[in-house]
Amino acid sequence: MAAWYLLVVAALQGLTEFLPVSSSGHLILLPRLTGLPDQGPAIDVAVHVGTLTAVIVYFWADVRLALSGVPRLLRGKVDTQGAWLALLLIVATVPVVIVGAVLALTGWIDALRSILVVGWATLIFGIVLWWADRTGAQDRPARRWSIRHAAIMGMWQALALIPGTSRSGITITAARLLGYARPDAARLAMLMSIPTIAASGVLTGAGVALSGDAGVLRDWGLAVGFAFFAGLAGLWILMRFARTISFTPYVIYRLGLGAALLWIGYSA
């Protein structure tokens, strides 16, 4: 695969993975709207590994804290801040793993990859994000994250398996509805992305590895590197804007994109 095309795919994934505009929707749409070849599952995994690395680096203090609590959690003890954070991230990840497995086993995961599904999800969940951002309280900090809220946000995150929903967008929506301030909502959404992206990468990567295609090694390296730097840029944009403005600019983008996709889909 040409390096420039890998750069386009990686940049698209890196920037949209963390902005509330749906990375999976954009990756599905890229070949369909441009006529370019589908990048395939191997490159999808590679760009996800790149963005996973980016979010780990960006939130390394939180990641290190959660990792430090894993040994305590494995011994059945939740008596440190790190063990508590690790437990909350696990609770928040369970729903998307279960729903993802069901969709994969039933074949629905492929049935959802249509331009009309992406268009409607982009439009509808963009409006929901706007409503949550306008009506949600602003007084709950991330340090008050609870098991109940982790479970609720995890169930909302499972909706991101619908292409066009946006994993970051739907978890930010849930956090805003629960009263978390915008920067704290974005931070929790990003931390929740780590085990989710990791689980997705392992599942998809296993299928790629079993295929025995050794020709993807170079493409993998380039895609991971490009996606890592694009992911850092996307994180910087999201966290900076979350401190200064609302999520309305992302909503406006989603409304325009969703309307365009529906027009294309129903005109075909």
C-alpha positions in Angstrom: 0.0 0.0 0.0 1.3 3.5 -0.9 2.8 5.4 2.0 0.7 8.5 1.1 -2.5 6.5 1.4 -1.3 5.0 4.8 -0.7 8.6 5.9 -4.3 9.6 4.9 -5.8 6.6 6.7 -3.7 7.1 9.8 -4.3 10.9 10.0 -8.0 10.3 9.6 -8.0 7.7 12.4 -5.7 9.6 14.7 -7.6 12.9 14.5 -11.1 11.4 14.6 -10.6 8.6 17.2 -10.6 11.2 20.0 -12.7 14.0 18.6 -16.4 13.2 19.0 -17.0 12.7 15.2 -16.6 8.9 14.8 -13.3 7.4 13.5 -14.9 4.2 12.4 -17.4 6.1 10.4 -14.7 8.0 8.6 -12.6 4.9 7.9 -15.6 3.2 6.4 -16.5 6.2 4.3 -12.9 6.9 3.0 -12.9 4.2 0.3 -16.6 4.5 -0.5 -16.5 8.3 -1.1 -13.1 8.6 -2.8 -13.0 5.4 -4.8 -9.7 4.4 -3.1 -9.2 0.8 -2.1 -10.4 -0.3 1.3 -7.4 -0.3 3.7 -8.4 -3.7 5.1 -8.5 -5.0 8.7 -4.7 -5.2 9.1 -4.3 -1.4 8.7 -7.4 -0.8 10.8 -5.6 -2.6 13.6 -2.3 -0.8 13.0 -3.9 2.7 13.2 -5.8 1.7 16.4 -2.5 0.6 17.9 -1.0 4.0 17.0 -3.9 5.9 18.6 -3.8 3.5 21.6 -0.1 4.4 22.1 -0.9 8.1 21.8 -3.6 8.1 24.5 -1.4 6.1 26.9 1.5 8.6 26.4 -0.8 11.6 26.8 -2.5 10.3 30.0 0.5 8.4 31.3 0.1 9.7 34.9 -3.5 8.2 35.0 -2.4 5.0 33.2 0.5 4.5 35.5 -1.8 5.0 38.5 -4.3 2.4 37.2 -1.5 -0.1 36.4 -0.1 0.3 39.9 -3.5 -0.8 41.3 -3.9 -3.9 39.2 -1.8 -6.2 41.5 -4.0 -5.1 44.5 -7.1 -5.6 42.4 -6.1 -9.1 41.5 -5.7 -9.9 45.2 -9.3 -8.7 45.7 -8.3 -5.5 47.4 -9.6 -2.1 46.3 -7.8 0.0 48.9 -5.7 2.3 46.8 -6.6 5.0 44.3 -4.9 3.0 41.6 -6.9 -0.2 42.3 -10.1 1.9 42.3 -9.3 3.4 39.0 -8.4 0.1 37.5 -11.7 -1.4 38.8 -13.8 1.5 37.3 -12.1 1.1 33.9 -12.9 -2.7 33.9 -16.5 -2.0 34.8 -16.8 0.6 32.0 -15.3 -1.8 29.5 -17.5 -4.9 30.1 -20.6 -3.8 28.2 -18.8 -3.0 25.0 -16.9 -6.3 25.1 -20.2 -8.2 25.6 -22.1 -6.4 22.9 -19.2 -6.5 20.5 -18.9 -10.2 20.9 -22.6 -10.7 20.3 -22.5 -8.5 17.1 -19.4 -10.3 15.8 -20.9 -13.8 16.4 -24.3 -12.9 14.8 -22.7 -11.1 11.8 -24.4 -7.8 12.7 -21.1 -6.1 13.0 -20.7 -6.2 9.2 -24.4 -5.5 8.5 -24.0 -2.1 10.3 -21.2 -1.0 7.9 -23.4 1.0 5.5 -23.4 4.6 4.5 -27.0 5.1 5.7 -26.2 3.7 9.2 -23.2 6.0 9.4 -25.2 9.0 8.2 -28.1 8.5 10.6 -25.8 7.7 13.6 -23.7 10.7 12.9 -26.7 13.0 12.8 -28.7 11.5 15.7 -25.9 11.1 18.1 -24.6 14.6 17.2 -27.9 16.1 18.3 -27.8 14.0 21.5 -24.3 15.3 22.2 -25.5 18.9 21.8 -28.4 18.3 24.1 -26.3 16.7 26.8 -23.7 19.4 26.6 -26.3 22.1 26.9 -28.3 20.6 29.7 -25.6 18.7 31.7 -24.3 20.2 34.9 -20.7 21.4 35.2 -19.9 20.6 38.8 -18.8 17.0 39.0 -15.0 16.4 38.8 -13.4 13.2 37.4 -12.1 12.2 40.9 -15.7 11.5 41.9 -16.2 8.8 39.2 -18.2 6.0 40.8 -18.9 2.3 39.9 -22.5 3.3 39.0 -21.3 6.0 36.7 -18.7 3.8 35.2 -21.3 1.1 34.4 -23.7 3.7 32.9 -20.9 5.2 30.7 -19.9 1.7 29.7 -23.4 0.9 28.5 -23.4 4.2 26.5 -20.0 3.3 25.1 -21.5 0.0 23.7 -23.5 2.2 21.3 -20.3 3.2 19.7 -20.3 -0.2 17.9 -22.7 1.4 15.6 -20.5 3.1 12.9 -21.0 6.8 13.0 -21.8 7.0 16.7 -18.3 8.0 17.9 -16.9 6.2 20.9 -15.5 9.4 22.4 -18.6 11.3 21.5 -21.0 8.9 23.1 -19.0 8.5 26.3 -18.6 12.3 26.6 -22.4 12.6 26.1 -23.0 10.1 28.9 -20.5 12.0 31.2 -22.1 15.3 30.5 -25.5 13.9 31.3 -24.1 12.7 34.6 -22.9 16.2 35.4 -19.2 16.0 34.7 -17.5 19.2 33.6 -16.4 19.2 30.0 -12.6 18.7 30.6 -13.4 15.9 33.1 -15.9 14.3 30.7 -13.3 14.3 28.0 -10.6 12.9 30.3 -12.8 10.0 31.5 -13.8 9.2 27.9 -10.2 9.1 26.9 -9.2 6.8 29.8 -12.1 4.5 28.9 -10.8 4.3 25.3 -7.6 2.5 26.4 -9.0 -0.9 27.4 -11.7 -0.7 24.7 -9.2 0.0 21.9 -6.8 -2.6 23.3 -9.6 -5.2 23.3 -10.6 -4.3 19.8 -7.0 -4.5 18.6 -6.4 -7.9 20.1 -9.6 -9.4 18.6 -9.0 -7.9 15.1 -5.2 -8.5 15.3 -5.7 -12.2 16.1 -7.6 -12.6 12.8 -4.9 -10.7 10.9 -2.2 -12.8 12.4 -4.0 -16.1 11.6 -4.3 -15.0 8.0 -0.5 -15.4 7.6 0.0 -12.3 5.5 3.6 -11.3 6.1 3.5 -8.5 3.5 1.8 -6.1 5.9 4.8 -5.5 8.2 6.1 -2.4 6.5 2.6 -0.9 6.1 1.9 -1.7 9.8 5.0 0.2 11.0 4.1 3.3 8.9 0.5 3.2 9.9 1.2 2.9 13.6 3.7 5.8 13.5 1.5 8.1 11.5 -1.6 7.3 13.7 0.4 7.9 16.9 1.4 11.5 15.9 -2.1 12.2 14.5 -3.6 10.9 17.7 -1.5 13.2 19.9 -2.7 16.1 17.8 -6.3 15.0 18.1 -6.0 14.7 21.9 -4.4 18.1 22.2 -7.2 19.7 20.2 -9.9 17.9 22.2 -8.5 18.7 25.7 -7.7 22.3 24.8 -11.1 23.0 23.4 -12.9 21.2 26.2 -11.4 23.8 28.6 -12.4 26.8 26.6 -15.5 26.1 24.4 -18.5 23.8 24.2 -18.8 20.7 22.0 -21.0 22.7 19.6 -18.4 23.0 16.8 -18.2 19.2 16.7 -22.0 18.9 16.6 -22.2 21.3 13.7 -19.7 19.3 11.8 -21.6 16.1 12.5 -24.9 17.6 11.3 -23.3 18.7 8.0 -21.6 15.4 7.5 -24.6 13.3 8.5 -26.9 15.3 6.1 -24.4 14.8 3.3 -24.1 11.1 3.9 -27.8 10.6 3.9 -28.2 12.6 0.7 -25.5 10.4 -0.9 -27.0 7.2 0.5 -30.5 7.8 -0.6 -29.4 9.1 -4.0 -27.5 6.0 -4.8 
